[in-house]
Amino acid sequence: MRRTIILHPYVTEKTMNAMSGTPNQDLRDGNRLEFVVRKDARKPDIKKAFEERFEAKVDKINIKLMKDGKHAIIKLKEGYSAEEIGMRIGIF
């Protein structure tokens, strides 16, 4: 049995803006999604799980530890849309 690495999306106004990049943001800040992940998950594990689950390529992953768990901020490669994935998983 394989354990789930990506637990659920983390949605706030800031993360919603990071999906598309708002006009007052730098363009390199867009096309990102944020997820709560398993505490013991490593970046390569998160990348593999995300790419398999959402069929999109990951450019970069940043990790931050929060009170509610470990968060992965996933920036997608050019040609993949964080907004489209957000719609598929019901964020919008």
N, CA, C and O atoms as a GROMACS GRO file, in nm:
protein
  368
    1MET      N    1   0.084  -0.120   0.000
    1MET     CA    2   0.000   0.000   0.000
    1MET      C    3   0.087   0.125   0.000
    1MET      O    4   0.177   0.139   0.083
    2ARG      N    5   0.061   0.214  -0.092
    2ARG     CA    6   0.137   0.338  -0.103
    2ARG      C    7   0.070   0.448  -0.021
    2ARG      O    8  -0.050   0.470  -0.032
    3ARG      N    9   0.149   0.516   0.060
    3ARG     CA   10   0.092   0.623   0.143
    3ARG      C   11   0.081   0.752   0.062
    3ARG      O   12   0.165   0.782  -0.023
    4THR      N   13  -0.024   0.826   0.089
    4THR     CA   14  -0.048   0.951   0.020
    4THR      C   15   0.052   1.056   0.065
    4THR      O   16   0.070   1.078   0.185
    5ILE      N   17   0.117   1.121  -0.030
    5ILE     CA   18   0.216   1.225   0.001
    5ILE      C   19   0.149   1.361   0.003
    5ILE      O   20   0.171   1.440   0.095
    6ILE      N   21   0.066   1.389  -0.099
    6ILE     CA   22  -0.005   1.516  -0.108
    6ILE      C   23  -0.138   1.499  -0.036
    6ILE      O   24  -0.222   1.421  -0.080
    7LEU      N   25  -0.158   1.573   0.073
    7LEU     CA   26  -0.278   1.555   0.154
    7LEU      C   27  -0.396   1.635   0.101
    7LEU      O   28  -0.503   1.579   0.076
    8HIS      N   29  -0.378   1.766   0.084
    8HIS     CA   30  -0.487   1.850   0.032
    8HIS      C   31  -0.432   1.986  -0.009
    8HIS      O   32  -0.326   2.028   0.038
    9PRO      N   33  -0.506   2.057  -0.097
    9PRO     CA   34  -0.462   2.192  -0.136
    9PRO      C   35  -0.478   2.289  -0.020
    9PRO      O   36  -0.565   2.272   0.066
   10TYR      N   37  -0.393   2.389  -0.017
   10TYR     CA   38  -0.401   2.495   0.082
   10TYR      C   39  -0.446   2.620   0.007
   10TYR      O   40  -0.373   2.671  -0.078
   11VAL      N   41  -0.565   2.668   0.038
   11VAL     CA   42  -0.624   2.777  -0.040
   11VAL      C   43  -0.646   2.899   0.050
   11VAL      O   44  -0.718   2.895   0.149
   12THR      N   45  -0.581   3.008   0.010
   12THR     CA   46  -0.602   3.139   0.072
   12THR      C   47  -0.607   3.240  -0.042
   12THR      O   48  -0.586   3.205  -0.158
   13GLU      N   49  -0.635   3.364  -0.010
   13GLU     CA   50  -0.634   3.467  -0.113
   13GLU      C   51  -0.496   3.477  -0.179
   13GLU      O   52  -0.485   3.494  -0.300
   14LYS      N   53  -0.392   3.466  -0.098
   14LYS     CA   54  -0.255   3.475  -0.149
   14LYS      C   55  -0.224   3.359  -0.244
   14LYS      O   56  -0.164   3.379  -0.349
   15THR      N   57  -0.265   3.237  -0.207
   15THR     CA   58  -0.237   3.122  -0.294
   15THR      C   59  -0.321   3.128  -0.421
   15THR      O   60  -0.276   3.083  -0.527
   16MET      N   61  -0.441   3.184  -0.413
   16MET     CA   62  -0.524   3.202  -0.533
   16MET      C   63  -0.456   3.299  -0.630
   16MET      O   64  -0.454   3.276  -0.751
   17ASN      N   65  -0.399   3.407  -0.577
   17ASN     CA   66  -0.328   3.504  -0.661
   17ASN      C   67  -0.203   3.441  -0.723
   17ASN      O   68  -0.167   3.475  -0.836
   18ALA      N   69  -0.138   3.351  -0.650
   18ALA     CA   70  -0.016   3.288  -0.700
   18ALA      C   71  -0.044   3.191  -0.814
   18ALA      O   72   0.046   3.157  -0.891
   19MET      N   73  -0.168   3.145  -0.826
   19MET     CA   74  -0.202   3.054  -0.936
   19MET      C   75  -0.191   3.124  -1.071
   19MET      O   76  -0.136   3.068  -1.166
   20SER      N   77  -0.243   3.246  -1.078
   20SER     CA   78  -0.246   3.314  -1.207
   20SER      C   79  -0.145   3.427  -1.215
   20SER      O   80  -0.103   3.465  -1.324
   21GLY      N   81  -0.108   3.480  -1.102
   21GLY     CA   82  -0.024   3.599  -1.102
   21GLY      C   83  -0.113   3.719  -1.132
   21GLY      O   84  -0.163   3.734  -1.243
   22THR      N   85  -0.132   3.803  -1.034
   22THR     CA   86  -0.217   3.920  -1.053
   22THR      C   87  -0.136   4.030  -1.121
   22THR      O   88  -0.013   4.024  -1.122
   23PRO      N   89  -0.202   4.131  -1.178
   23PRO     CA   90  -0.130   4.236  -1.251
   23PRO      C   91  -0.023   4.308  -1.168
   23PRO      O   92   0.076   4.355  -1.224
   24ASN      N   93  -0.042   4.318  -1.038
   24ASN     CA   94   0.056   4.389  -0.956
   24ASN      C   95   0.168   4.297  -0.907
   24ASN      O   96   0.255   4.340  -0.831
   25GLN      N   97   0.167   4.171  -0.949
   25GLN     CA   98   0.274   4.079  -0.912
   25GLN      C   99   0.371   4.063  -1.028
   25GLN      O  100   0.336   4.086  -1.144
   26ASP      N  101   0.492   4.025  -0.996
   26ASP     CA  102   0.590   3.989  -1.096
   26ASP      C  103   0.542   3.859  -1.161
   26ASP      O  104   0.490   3.772  -1.092
   27LEU      N  105   0.558   3.844  -1.290
   27LEU     CA  106   0.509   3.724  -1.360
   27LEU      C  107   0.572   3.595  -1.307
   27LEU      O  108   0.509   3.489  -1.313
   28ARG      N  109   0.694   3.603  -1.258
   28ARG     CA  110   0.759   3.481  -1.209
   28ARG      C  111   0.696   3.432  -1.078
   28ARG      O  112   0.729   3.322  -1.032
   29ASP      N  113   0.609   3.509  -1.019
   29ASP     CA  114   0.539   3.466  -0.897
   29ASP      C  115   0.415   3.385  -0.927
   29ASP      O  116   0.355   3.330  -0.834
   30GLY      N  117   0.374   3.376  -1.052
   30GLY     CA  118   0.252   3.306  -1.087
   30GLY      C  119   0.275   3.158  -1.116
   30GLY      O  120   0.386   3.107  -1.104
   31ASN      N  121   0.168   3.092  -1.155
   31ASN     CA  122   0.167   2.950  -1.194
   31ASN      C  123   0.214   2.859  -1.080
   31ASN      O  124   0.289   2.764  -1.102
   32ARG      N  125   0.167   2.888  -0.959
   32ARG     CA  126   0.204   2.810  -0.841
   32ARG      C  127   0.080   2.757  -0.771
   32ARG      O  128  -0.027   2.819  -0.772
   33LEU      N  129   0.097   2.642  -0.710
   33LEU     CA  130  -0.007   2.582  -0.626
   33LEU      C  131   0.056   2.549  -0.491
   33LEU      O  132   0.176   2.523  -0.482
   34GLU      N  133  -0.025   2.551  -0.386
   34GLU     CA  134   0.026   2.517  -0.253
   34GLU      C  135  -0.055   2.402  -0.197
   34GLU      O  136  -0.178   2.402  -0.201
   35PHE      N  137   0.015   2.304  -0.144
   35PHE     CA  138  -0.048   2.186  -0.086
   35PHE      C  139   0.010   2.157   0.052
   35PHE      O  140   0.126   2.186   0.079
   36VAL      N  141  -0.073   2.100   0.140
   36VAL     CA  142  -0.025   2.044   0.265
   36VAL      C  143   0.019   1.902   0.230
   36VAL      O  144  -0.056   1.826   0.167
   37VAL      N  145   0.139   1.866   0.272
   37VAL     CA  146   0.196   1.735   0.240
   37VAL      C  147   0.234   1.662   0.368
   37VAL      O  148   0.237   1.721   0.477
   38ARG      N  149   0.264   1.533   0.353
   38ARG     CA  150   0.308   1.455   0.469
   38ARG      C  151   0.432   1.518   0.532
   38ARG      O  152   0.517   1.573   0.461
   39LYS      N  153   0.442   1.509   0.661
   39LYS     CA  154   0.553   1.570   0.733
   39LYS      C  155   0.688   1.510   0.692
   39LYS      O  156   0.790   1.579   0.692
   40ASP      N  157   0.689   1.380   0.656
   40ASP     CA  158   0.814   1.314   0.620
   40ASP      C  159   0.843   1.317   0.470
   40ASP      O  160   0.940   1.255   0.425
   41ALA      N  161   0.760   1.386   0.391
   41ALA     CA  162   0.779   1.392   0.246
   41ALA      C  163   0.900   1.479   0.210
   41ALA      O  164   0.921   1.585   0.269
   42ARG      N  165   0.977   1.432   0.113
   42ARG     CA  166   1.092   1.507   0.062
   42ARG      C  167   1.055   1.565  -0.074
   42ARG      O  168   0.960   1.520  -0.137
   43LYS      N  169   1.130   1.664  -0.120
   43LYS     CA  170   1.100   1.730  -0.247
   43LYS      C  171   1.089   1.631  -0.364
   43LYS      O  172   0.994   1.641  -0.441
   44PRO      N  173   1.182   1.536  -0.379
   44PRO     CA  174   1.167   1.441  -0.492
   44PRO      C  175   1.039   1.357  -0.482
   44PRO      O  176   0.978   1.326  -0.584
   45ASP      N  177   0.999   1.321  -0.360
   45ASP     CA  178   0.875   1.245  -0.340
   45ASP      C  179   0.754   1.328  -0.380
   45ASP      O  180   0.662   1.279  -0.446
   46ILE      N  181   0.754   1.455  -0.340
   46ILE     CA  182   0.643   1.546  -0.370
   46ILE      C  183   0.634   1.567  -0.521
   46ILE      O  184   0.525   1.563  -0.578
   47LYS      N  185   0.749   1.590  -0.585
   47LYS     CA  186   0.752   1.612  -0.730
   47LYS      C  187   0.695   1.492  -0.804
   47LYS      O  188   0.611   1.508  -0.892
   48LYS      N  189   0.739   1.374  -0.769
   48LYS     CA  190   0.693   1.252  -0.836
   48LYS      C  191   0.542   1.233  -0.815
   48LYS      O  192   0.469   1.204  -0.911
   49ALA      N  193   0.496   1.250  -0.692
   49ALA     CA  194   0.353   1.233  -0.662
   49ALA      C  195   0.269   1.334  -0.737
   49ALA      O  196   0.164   1.299  -0.791
   50PHE      N  197   0.312   1.460  -0.741
   50PHE     CA  198   0.237   1.564  -0.810
   50PHE      C  199   0.230   1.537  -0.959
   50PHE      O  200   0.122   1.543  -1.019
   51GLU      N  201   0.345   1.506  -1.020
   51GLU     CA  202   0.348   1.483  -1.164
   51GLU      C  203   0.263   1.363  -1.205
   51GLU      O  204   0.198   1.366  -1.310
   52GLU      N  205   0.262   1.258  -1.124
   52GLU     CA  206   0.180   1.141  -1.153
   52GLU      C  207   0.032   1.172  -1.136
   52GLU      O  208  -0.050   1.131  -1.219
   53ARG      N  209  -0.002   1.243  -1.031
   53ARG     CA  210  -0.143   1.270  -1.000
   53ARG      C  211  -0.208   1.370  -1.094
   53ARG      O  212  -0.323   1.353  -1.134
   54PHE      N  213  -0.134   1.476  -1.130
   54PHE     CA  214  -0.193   1.585  -1.208
   54PHE      C  215  -0.144   1.592  -1.353
   54PHE      O  216  -0.189   1.678  -1.428
   55GLU      N  217  -0.054   1.503  -1.392
   55GLU     CA  218  -0.001   1.499  -1.528
   55GLU      C  219   0.050   1.636  -1.574
   55GLU      O  220   0.018   1.683  -1.682
   56ALA      N  221   0.130   1.698  -1.488
   56ALA     CA  222   0.191   1.828  -1.517
   56ALA      C  223   0.334   1.825  -1.464
   56ALA      O  224   0.363   1.760  -1.364
   57LYS      N  225   0.423   1.895  -1.533
   57LYS     CA  226   0.565   1.896  -1.495
   57LYS      C  227   0.592   2.008  -1.393
   57LYS      O  228   0.541   2.119  -1.405
   58VAL      N  229   0.674   1.974  -1.294
   58VAL     CA  230   0.711   2.066  -1.187
   58VAL      C  231   0.842   2.134  -1.221
   58VAL      O  232   0.939   2.068  -1.260
   59ASP      N  233   0.846   2.266  -1.206
   59ASP     CA  234   0.969   2.342  -1.227
   59ASP      C  235   1.048   2.350  -1.096
   59ASP      O  236   1.170   2.329  -1.095
   60LYS      N  237   0.979   2.381  -0.987
   60LYS     CA  238   1.048   2.405  -0.860
   60LYS      C  239   0.952   2.380  -0.745
   60LYS      O  240   0.832   2.402  -0.757
   61ILE      N  241   1.007   2.334  -0.632
   61ILE     CA  242   0.928   2.315  -0.511
   61ILE      C  243   0.996   2.386  -0.396
   61ILE      O  244   1.116   2.369  -0.373
   62ASN      N  245   0.919   2.464  -0.324
   62ASN     CA  246   0.966   2.526  -0.200
   62ASN      C  247   0.884   2.466  -0.086
   62ASN      O  248   0.765   2.438  -0.101
   63ILE      N  249   0.949   2.448   0.027
   63ILE     CA  250   0.885   2.390   0.144
   63ILE      C  251   0.881   2.494   0.255
   63ILE      O  252   0.977   2.569   0.275
   64LYS      N  253   0.769   2.497   0.327
   64LYS     CA  254   0.764   2.578   0.450
   64LYS      C  255   0.690   2.499   0.556
   64LYS      O  256   0.592   2.430   0.528
   65LEU      N  257   0.738   2.510   0.678
   65LEU     CA  258   0.675   2.441   0.790
   65LEU      C  259   0.584   2.540   0.861
   65LEU      O  260   0.625   2.649   0.901
   66MET      N  261   0.458   2.498   0.876
   66MET     CA  262   0.357   2.583   0.937
   66MET      C  263   0.297   2.510   1.057
   66MET      O  264   0.324   2.391   1.079
   67LYS      N  265   0.215   2.581   1.134
   67LYS     CA  266   0.149   2.518   1.248
   67LYS      C  267   0.060   2.402   1.207
   67LYS      O  268   0.049   2.303   1.279
   68ASP      N  269  -0.003   2.414   1.089
   68ASP     CA  270  -0.093   2.309   1.043
   68ASP      C  271  -0.024   2.200   0.961
   68ASP      O  272  -0.091   2.113   0.906
   69GLY      N  273   0.109   2.203   0.952
   69GLY     CA  274   0.183   2.098   0.884
   69GLY      C  275   0.283   2.152   0.785
   69GLY      O  276   0.315   2.272   0.783
   70LYS      N  277   0.333   2.063   0.702
   70LYS     CA  278   0.433   2.096   0.603
   70LYS      C  279   0.363   2.136   0.473
   70LYS      O  280   0.275   2.065   0.425
   71HIS      N  281   0.404   2.250   0.418
   71HIS     CA  282   0.344   2.300   0.295
   71HIS      C  283   0.446   2.293   0.182
   71HIS      O  284   0.564   2.323   0.200
   72ALA      N  285   0.399   2.254   0.064
   72ALA     CA  286   0.481   2.253  -0.056
   72ALA      C  287   0.423   2.355  -0.153
   72ALA      O  288   0.306   2.346  -0.191
   73ILE      N  289   0.506   2.452  -0.193
   73ILE     CA  290   0.466   2.549  -0.294
   73ILE      C  291   0.527   2.498  -0.424
   73ILE      O  292   0.649   2.494  -0.439
   74ILE      N  293   0.441   2.461  -0.517
   74ILE     CA  294   0.484   2.395  -0.640
   74ILE      C  295   0.467   2.490  -0.758
   74ILE      O  296   0.357   2.533  -0.790
   75LYS      N  297   0.580   2.522  -0.820
   75LYS     CA  298   0.578   2.606  -0.941
   75LYS      C  299   0.583   2.512  -1.060
   75LYS      O  300   0.668   2.423  -1.068
   76LEU      N  301   0.490   2.533  -1.153
   76LEU     CA  302   0.482   2.447  -1.271
   76LEU      C  303   0.571   2.499  -1.384
   76LEU      O  304   0.599   2.618  -1.394
   77LYS      N  305   0.615   2.405  -1.468
   77LYS     CA  306   0.696   2.443  -1.584
   77LYS      C  307   0.608   2.517  -1.684
   77LYS      O  308   0.485   2.506  -1.683
   78GLU      N  309   0.674   2.594  -1.770
   78GLU     CA  310   0.604   2.668  -1.874
   78GLU      C  311   0.526   2.570  -1.961
   78GLU      O  312   0.575   2.463  -1.995
   79GLY      N  313   0.405   2.608  -1.995
   79GLY     CA  314   0.321   2.521  -2.076
   79GLY      C  315   0.217   2.445  -1.993
   79GLY      O  316   0.128   2.381  -2.050
   80TYR      N  317   0.227   2.452  -1.860
   80TYR     CA  318   0.130   2.389  -1.771
   80TYR      C  319   0.063   2.498  -1.690
   80TYR      O  320   0.126   2.597  -1.653
   81SER      N  321  -0.065   2.480  -1.660
   81SER     CA  322  -0.143   2.585  -1.597
   81SER      C  323  -0.190   2.547  -1.457
   81SER      O  324  -0.260   2.448  -1.438
   82ALA      N  325  -0.148   2.626  -1.358
   82ALA     CA  326  -0.193   2.606  -1.220
   82ALA      C  327  -0.343   2.632  -1.210
   82ALA      O  328  -0.412   2.566  -1.133
   83GLU      N  329  -0.394   2.729  -1.287
   83GLU     CA  330  -0.539   2.758  -1.285
   83GLU      C  331  -0.619   2.637  -1.334
   83GLU      O  332  -0.722   2.604  -1.276
   84GLU      N  333  -0.571   2.573  -1.438
   84GLU     CA  334  -0.642   2.458  -1.494
   84GLU      C  335  -0.644   2.343  -1.392
   84GLU      O  336  -0.747   2.278  -1.374
   85ILE      N  337  -0.533   2.319  -1.326
   85ILE     CA  338  -0.528   2.215  -1.223
   85ILE      C  339  -0.619   2.253  -1.106
   85ILE      O  340  -0.689   2.169  -1.051
   86GLY      N  341  -0.617   2.382  -1.069
   86GLY     CA  342  -0.706   2.430  -0.962
   86GLY      C  343  -0.853   2.406  -0.994
   86GLY      O  344  -0.930   2.371  -0.905
   87MET      N  345  -0.891   2.425  -1.118
   87MET     CA  346  -1.030   2.399  -1.159
   87MET      C  347  -1.060   2.249  -1.152
   87MET      O  348  -1.169   2.210  -1.108
   88ARG      N  349  -0.965   2.166  -1.194
   88ARG     CA  350  -0.986   2.021  -1.191
   88ARG      C  351  -1.007   1.968  -1.050
   88ARG      O  352  -1.086   1.876  -1.029
   89ILE      N  353  -0.937   2.027  -0.952
   89ILE     CA  354  -0.948   1.977  -0.815
   89ILE      C  355  -1.051   2.054  -0.732
   89ILE      O  356  -1.068   2.026  -0.613
   90GLY      N  357  -1.119   2.150  -0.794
   90GLY     CA  358  -1.231   2.215  -0.726
   90GLY      C  359  -1.196   2.335  -0.640
   90GLY      O  360  -1.271   2.369  -0.549
   91ILE      N  361  -1.083   2.400  -0.667
   91ILE     CA  362  -1.046   2.518  -0.589
   91ILE      C  363  -1.137   2.636  -0.628
   91ILE      O  364  -1.173   2.716  -0.542
   92PHE      N  365  -1.174   2.645  -0.753
   92PHE     CA  366  -1.258   2.756  -0.801
   92PHE      C  367  -1.404   2.721  -0.785
   92PHE      O  368  -1.491   2.800  -0.820
   0.00000   0.00000   0.00000
